């Protein structure tokens, strides 16, 4: 059984994960409306991943005797000046999420909640991967600059996310 303070913090992080999913879904909508279906596919996959992260928090809270309390989700940004603008926003969101995961881990350490620490280790590693992925895409988009053909090639490449090895 975890402390009430830690359960509140875990619930808040669950909400952050849902908010991130909502942001990525908003980005997917922007890209679909802008005729960048590959970028939209990538963002939808990110949204799905964030929802899965939220459910990991859900399951952990209940497995420890807590109760999930869903919070309001703010309307996400929905307009972006360019694909680079959207991916920079995604990178910023991932960095902010990393900070919050680290604070949550520090709380778990302070509360001497060893199961929560073990649980949060997975998220710490996941955030390294999330930031790396977003940073690489930001860097590639900066390299592309104003090249429409390179942008369309990257759009096509990112549209393959989730289809490798699935037969889709």
N, C-alpha and C positions, 0 to 999 in steps of 0.2 A: 504494500500500500504506500502510495506516495503522499507527500504533503499537499495541503490545499493550495499553497503558494505555487508549487510546481505544477499541479493540475491546471491552475489558471493560466500559467505561462504556456503549458502545452496546448491548451485550448486556443490561446492567442496565436500560437504558431500554426495550428491547424487552419485558422482563419487566414493567416498570411499565405499559406499554400493555396487555399481556395482563391484568394485575391490574385495570386500570381497566375493561376489557371485562367481566371477571368481576363486578366491583362493579355495573356497569350491568345486567347480566343478573340479578343478585340483586335489584336494585330492580324490574326488570320482573316478576320472579316475585312479589314482594311486592304490586305493584299488580294483577297478575292475580288473586291470591288475595283482594284487597280489592275486586274488581269495578270497578277503574278501568282499563278496557282501553285507553283513549287514552293515559294516562300510561305504561302497560306498553309500548305500541307505540313511544312516544318513547324510552323507555329501551332497548328492543331495538335501535332504530336507532342509538342512541349506542354500544351494545355492539359492533355491527357496525363502526361507524366506528373504534372503538379497535382492533379486530382488524386493520382495514386499515392503521392507523398502525403496528402491530407488524410487519406484513409489509413496510412500507416500510423499517423498520430492518433486517429480515431481508435484503431485497434489497440494501440499501446495504452491509451487512457483507460479503456474499458478492461483491459487485461490486468490493470493495476488497481482496480476498484474505484476508479474515478467516473465522472459523468461528462459527456461532451455537451458543450453549450455553444451552439452556432451563433456567430455574431454577424452583424450587417456587413455587407461587402460594398465598398464604394464603387461608383461608376469608374471604369478605367479610361484612360486616354484612348481615343479612337482615331485620331488623325495624326499622320506622320508625313514629314516633308519628302522623305525618300526611304528606300530600304535601309540605307545606312542609319538614318535617324531612328528607325524602328529597332534595329539591332543594337544600337547604342542604348536605347531605352531598356531593352531586354538585359543587356550587360549590367546596366545600373541596377535594375531590379534584382538580378542574381547576386550582385555584390552586397546589396542591402539585406537580402535574405541570409547570406553567409554571416553577416554581422549578428543578426538575430539568433541564428543557430548557435553561434559561439557564446552569446550571452546566456542562452538557454542551457548550454553545457556547463558554463560557469555556475549557474544556479544549481544544477544537478550535483555538481561537485560540492558546493556549499551546503547543500541539503544532505550530503552523503547518500544520495540515491544512486546506488551502483547500477541497478537495472536501467535507469534512465540514461546514465552515462554510456552504457553499452549500446542502447538503442540510438542515441544521438551520434555515436561514432560513425554509423552508416551515413547519416546526413552530412557530417563534416566532410567525408570523402566524396559524397555525391556533389556537394557544392564546389569542390575543386574541379570536378569534371564539368559541371554546368558553366562555371566561369570560364574555363579553358575553351569550351565549345563556342560560347558567345564571343569571347575575345578573338578567336581565330576568324569567325565570320565578320566581325567588325574590321579586322585587319585586311581581310580579303576584299571587303567592300571599299575600303580606302584605296587599296591597290587598283581596283577596277575604275574608280573615279567616274568619269562621264561616258565610259565605253558601254553603249547599249548592248552590243553583241556579247560582251563579257558578262554583263548583268543578266541577260537572258540565259546564258550558259549556266551561271550559278543558280538561277531560278530552276532550271531543269534538273540540275544536280540535287538541289535540296528537295525537290519533289519526289526523289527516290527514297527519302527517309521513311522507314517503316515498311518498305516493299521488298527490301533485300531478304531473300531466303523465305519469303512468306507465300510466294506464288501469286501475289496480288499484282 
